[in-house]
Amino acid sequence: MAGSPIINSMVLEPPDQEDKKNSWDLFPWKDFPGYTQSQRCASTSSWIWQFGYDIEKSDDDTKRRWVCKVCVDSRRPNPHSAASSGTQNAEIHLWNDHKVCDPSGRRKPPSKAKEKTPSRNIAEMMKLNTRDAREQQIANQIIGRFDRLDFQRLVVSWIINSNSSFRQSEDPYLRAAFEYLNPLVKTTEAHITHNTVRRRILQVYEENKAEIKRVLATAPGLLHIAFDGWRSNNRHALYGICCYFLNTLGQPGKLVLGLPELVDRHSGDNIATHVVEVLRSYGITHKVGYFTLDNASNNDTAMEEIGKALGFEGKTRRLRCFGHILNLAVKALLFGHNSEAFEDDIQGNETLDAKAHELWRRKGPVGKLHNLIFWIHRSDSLTNLLRSLQLTAYSESDDPVVRAKKPLDVIIDVVTRWLSTFYMIRRALLLKDFLEDLWYEQKSEWEGLVLRGKKSSSEVPLCLRDENKLEEKDWAIISLFNEVLQHFEHVLITLEGDGQQRKRMEGYIGAYGCPWDTLLGYEYLLGKMEVYKAAAHRYPDPEHFKVNINLCWKKLDKYYSRLDETPVYYAAIALHPAYRWGYFEDVWADRLDWIQTAKSLVEELYRSHYEPRIISRDRERGEPVTKKRRIYRNPFDEYREDSRQAPTLLQPPSSMTTLLQAEDAASSSTHAVGDEYSDWFRDVHKSDQNILDPISYWYERREEYPRLSQMALDVLSVLPMSADVERLFSTCGRMVRDDRARLDASTIGMTQTVRSWHCGGYIKSTEKLLEDVKVPGTDLLAEMSFAEARDATGGRITCTVPL
């Protein structure tokens, strides 16, 4: 009340026992007729009783009230009272009227009373006169542009796609920004809570799953699958399941089917059970094609069980993730024999104690470099010293470009990821001079400390001991490994995509992650390893280098020899119009048996699965629209380009070609004239060598080769790597942060699944907030700015809200 004293809780002391006895003399009994002092024996332990009286109805001791002692002591008329069954009303009164709160600090002051809700009338808020036709139309357009549900969908979509916390929707600053942009957000109570976000995600999933089923059901070919396991920071074992397909327009598509939690042992049987359950939930078990998986042994069992459940031989439907094979090959190159055992010994050791230091040192120059980089990385003073050495050198340069350079930090490697080792090496070579200066400076400093007796020789860091110094010979070997690993990086970048044609940074249109590049990648890397092995005598430490190169070659060859397990790899090359069987005749010129095996596998796939299909066809020929663009981004690109075959009708037949053609003629004589398979391999055109997108090529020839085109589209849409599953797990990791440890597995899985659908364009974005909502008559908002409206209405418009 006006005039009431504001009592500061910091100085107001609770009354002592003597004050309590005397205070009843001041109690205004006239304001509480029929009440007496409370006679209950129970303790009134709440802090509010230190500032209040306890009274009860004389004829009903269950009706008790708390009366504010501060009001009584200040002689306030009609002192505040509240039912004693709860404390909230008393707490609110003490804080709002007297600024008194719990003296112990255990309970925070109650929130202030809510501000008066502003007018819910947008016209009144913006001071528009709705009796004026122009201003009435402005008000209607402002209101018509805003849709409460669409706004909420956009907020949920933003949270899903940015992996933001669900509670971000409750951030007061974000809400204030929304309200600033459009006051209708507040007046229509469009804000949502974290619980609403969770419910909306579930709603979006349930509402759109039918559409996803329709998309998959109408896909004209096989649906390919990739899955892998991942453990979240909050200890959920999730299996990401991704699907790849061609849509009705012949364009590659992809989406996440789910992330089921595997609570049982991670055996192949259990994995297969969860995967099949997800596939059945979409009704696509009859359309499942090929699986791209890593080399884990439980995946062998899983594919056997999936094959039994879906009616095919699991082994023939499995592709081994090329990225995992590259990882194994590079580890053999870097760490030699027993690289897996070395990884087990090192993994989890983040302290680099003497034992781990020695394990790394025994791996040669790369191991010694790791020890040096780890030593610098874990020390702030060494990191700052490295930066200082660079800045000093740059500042002394006469070149303005050099003076403008920023210092670089070292990159630490992770033993389980070969790319991190490659990046460590590449950065170390850039910093070689500075790393050597740092080593010598630290060596001199420690020697001085030991000489002065301030440190013992046993305290000298392991990296500063002479046997751990990187000599010029070591740097030469490191530089050589950098050169070799660049070839692996080129192949990896080419194969880790999703097979979709996009405009790349260099400005060309192309696709990464195409199955026909898998066999080319093997041949390219095996050829490079053979070149290095033959020239090993020219490199430093030739015996060690030659042994590791040979181990890498053997690892690649081991999986290269297993390509016969599925015909997809051979079919992807043979059915590419720019390669056909001519590629095999070039690279396998001395292995006729290999070529015949490949041809038998591919033809058997066609004869058994595609030729029996009954398809009406209308022979019309289209022309390929995708032309070759000679852009070499790396040596592997140049190898791929050089591997394209000139039309055989323009080449004189070699003895190998003559022999193979004779065998093909004998084989095809058993088939009817007009056989699609045989016809196409004879149907060679000058433009075939220029084809960049074989999927578009075959999509245009569905009428001419209905069965063979379906086979081609099926095998050409398989992905050689399960990189998308790894990317899915990276996204999950950004969602399941340390401050979101309470997220359950179903929420994680559903959110990431919906995110995939949204990113793939299968859930249409709401754009009504950005559209003009027309009303009959003139669009005043289009012809009149707010400033003009303010002038026209005599200054009544005072809120300039962007629409």
Phi, psi and omega in degrees: 000154177296135179089350179285139180291142174264115185264124181282123182294342181288334183249346181284120181262140174298144181291144176276180186297323181293321178296323180299320181294319183280339186291336180295340179294335182266354187294131183278078183299335182296335179278351182227066181296141179086359181254152175225173174298144182294141181251010183288152181267338183297147182285135174266083191279340182297147183297339184296335182286347173289343182236028181204164177260148178249110180237161180217158179289131186295331180261003178204097186288359176275346180262095181245155181222151173257129180243130185294119179288329180294320177297317181296313182296331180269011177058036179284129176294145181053065180301148184289141176221160181209153177300139185277004181288342178219165183250351188296315182297321179293318180298315181298317179297312182300322181282313184291322185266330186234357183057041178253131177226179184303116181299333182283343181081001182289330178247130180286155177299143177296151181296151179296156179301141182299142177295155179300127181299127179295167180303136179277002182263112184297326179296319180291321180298322182265006176057046176264137177270101185288352174281343174273128187299320181294312181290329175297320180290324176298314180299318181294323179290322177298314180293319183293335180285343186253128175238118186301315182292321178295320177300316181294323177296321179295321179295316179297318179298319178297316181296317181295310187286336178264000183055035179281160175295144178300331181286354177299331180293344181261001182298124185296328180287322176295317179297320179297323178295317177300316182292328177293319180291326178204110181300341180295339176301320181277315185293331177267004180053052184274350179297149181236156179261173180296327177292323178294321178301314181297316180295322181292323178298315177300319180295315179298318179299311183292323182288330187258350181298325178297322178293321178296318177300319180295317180300315181290324181292327182271352176300128190287344184238201181285154176253120183263149189235145169224137177214157179197165182256154181206145178247122183283167179297333178261027166066042170255128177269103185251145175244113178279130181237115181247152183233140180231141186197172171253133180279185185293346177262006180077019181259138179295137176228161179208153176197163177269130177272332180166169174227072181294149178270133179257099184271343180269185177298143185278057177274162179300323179298313181294320178299313181299320181300314181291320181295314180296322179299318178294316180299319179293328180295338177261356179068038186239014185298332181280351183247005185291135181256254187250154183245130176254111187228163176279187189268013179301138184296328180292343176288333175298311179295320181300317181292325176300315182290321177297319178299318178298319183289327186254357172086038174212170178276114187303323184298323183282346181259005185255129171252141179268127183305119184294330178297321178291325178294318176299322179298316179294319181294317182291324177298320176296323179294317185279321190244357173073213182297150174054041180297328178294319178295320178299318179298318179296323181291325186272324189303131179092349179269099183260000183264341183052061176286183185300323180294311179295322179301317181290323177301316179292318183299325181292345180274010174090200185304322179295321177294320178295322177295318178303314181300317180295314182296317180297319180299317179289317185297324184278355183244122177294321182294320178290322177298316179292325177296318178298319178296318181296320179298321179292313181298321179297315180294319181293319183294335181273356182280148175276347182277119181298331178293318178293318181297334181275355183293147176262147179292150180250147173263164175288159176247124180275141180263161176240127189298335182275354183233108184294330179299325179295324176294319178298316179293325176299314180297314183297318178292321180297322178294326175293328184258015188308308182299320182288324177295321178292319177299318179298318182297313181294321180295316179292323178300313180296319181296317181290323177298321177296320179295320179292319181296324180276359177081009180278339176224150175268158182297335180288343181273351180298131180305145183301325183294340183269001176283148188302323183290347181258001180287138177277109178275173180300325178297320178296317180296325178296320179292319178299318178297323178294317177299323178299318179296317181293316184292336177299325178295320178294322179295318179301316181292317181299314181299322181291328188257354186268007180279193182246013176076008183263136179288125179218160172281121184270169183302327181284354176101354181266163176261126181193171181234142173248152178085046182255138187295331182291344179275352181295307180296323176297322179296318176301309183298319181297312183288318178299321177296318178296319180296323179293323177296314180295321180296319181292330182258015186300331183295343180273351185258161176297146179049061189298323183294312180298316181295317181296320179298314182291322176298318180294321177296320177297316179300318180295321179295317177296317182294328179302315182275335175297321181289349180263007178295339179294346183295334177220141182282356188300316183300315180290320182295324181296326177282313185296326182267004172275119186299340180273352182240302182053207179280348179299328179297315180296322180295333178281308187279337179246038185300331181260009180231074181299325180295325177296316181297317181295322177298314180299316180296321181294318181296316182292315181293323178297321177300317180292312185295324186272330187246336187242321182300322181292350183292139178266110183224130174280138183225150178236113187290101172225141183252130173259167178249140180297139182258343182267116182257159183287139174233114186281092177233114180259109180269340179197170182301328179293323176299318179295321177296318179298319181294317180293338182281348178296144187262131171292147181307128184296336180290346178261358184250144173290137184290133175275171179297322178296313180298318180298317181296315182292322179295323178296318179293321178297321180296319179295322181291318185282349180294340179280351183255156184292154176296140183090013178296124184303314185301310181289322182300316186293321181292341174268346185268080183254136181234157183301326184281352184300323182295340182268000184289123176260329184241090182293337179295314176296322179303310182285330178296324179287346184250024180296327181284323183283320180232071187298321182278312181294325178295323178295318176298316181297315181295326178294313185281332181280349179261003175285145178261137182281347181224152176266041184295328181295327178293320177296320177294324176299317180293325176297320178295319177299320180298324177289336178279316185269072178279174181298328181275007178232039186291346183273358178298129178272165186298321182294322179293318178299309183298315183292320181296315181289329176294313178297321178301318178297316180299319182292315181295329179280355179083013181274343171247115185288136178288145177276128183235015184295333179295338184257000182263153172279128175262108187281143171237157181303141178100199185283139175279092186294328181293334180282331186257351186221121176285169180296325179297317178294322179295322180296318179295321184289336184251018175073029175082015183283337179274115184244353182250116179262088184263119177293140181258000000 
